[in-house]
């Protein structure tokens, strides 16, 4: 009688598993994903928080921003060559001499150890009034380089954010996989208990028990592997956010898609916002200013100079006519330098600068073609990923219906445990494939937004 009651309770738990657990439940634990997180105190890491941590802490982004500061410093007035140079020079010396002199009256005088002290100081100013417009074009080139550096920071941020979401959605996928594998393991354990009771009552052979044990072991190994992959991937995500690698969190598995993106809109946005095209335009401007700066070698340089000097000399020799002498002087001037021929260096530099400018034009054309190709490829991947997701949604529903029917028939003894196991595996594969398709579609959408230059304009 006691065995009959136990078998009855087992059949009830198999027939109504939803009463004992949800998709993400564990035996004897919480009945939902939210309750599970609360029980183990694992905070939810939202996509917005992940992006915030990355923008603030990611080391690659910090390096890029520091490089931008260097380029901004180079584009300042202090590096333009338009300010004068001012230098101060000072010095002093002491001479000790033994001297002997004959006066006009024939008297001889000597001075042993006579000291002569001399001091001098000067302030010099130099200013280039005209250098053939070389510094003007260099200054504009530095300004364009500073603007280009700002674009490079944005490029680094775009690349890092896309990498962040690639890992974030992988964490979410592995969390879903672990939940599905946990559910499969729970079903297999229930089946093993059922097979053992049936074997005790002589309703099946020991082979069914052995098959059920093998399936439990297989599902346990699959779950352990999935959990290990999940832990590794979470460490990867913490690394991108520059957080403590052991920081625990749970990813948000909810995915929303933008309204259907149209390739015409993507192309239009890319012409204005694609980062590679914007960088190519800056390269052309920088090359143009470099080319114009080389022409300064053909023109003269005009400079202004000025100085203020002070000199003092002290002599304690009794033979000296002047014991102390102090003088000051001020002078200024204009100098003109015109290098009429420097051996051909200026001509060669100008030719090379023009070739570099022409190369940048060719690179820009190549970049336009590559961006157009990237858009076409990304849009094709995006449409295909959405189609695959739709197919996997339907496939999952079909396998869920098939599994429910198979479970009912298995409980009634109308199909074997092997057939039930196959229906269970089909459902598990459909769940895993649908999860993979969901995140693939979202990543394809993000990659399409990146190539259009609109990735950072979206709400995450």
Secondary structure, 3 states (H helix, E strand, C coil): CHHHHHHHHHHHHHHCHHHCCCCCCCCCCCCCHHHHHHHHCCCEECHHHHHHHHHHHCHHHHHHHHHHHHHHHHCCHHHCCCCCEEEEEEEEEEEEEEEEEECCCCCEEEEEEEEEEEEEEEEEEEEEEECCCHHHHHHHHHHHHHHHHHHHHHHHHHHHHHHHHHHHHHHHHHHHHHHHHHHHHHHHHHHHHHHHHHHHCCCCCHHHHHHHHHHHHHHHHHHHHHHHHHHHHHHHHHHHCCCCCCCCCEECCCCCCCCCCCHHHHHHHHHHHCHHHHHHHHHHHHHHHHHHHHHHHHCCEEEEEEEEEEEEEEECCCCCCCCEEEEEEEEEEEEEECCCCCCCHHHHHHHHHHHHHHHHHHHHHHHHHHHHHHHHHHHHHHHHHHHHHHHHHHHHHHHHHHHHHHHHHHHCCCCCHHHHHHHHHHHHHHHHHHHHHHHHHHHHHHHHHHHHCCHHHCCC
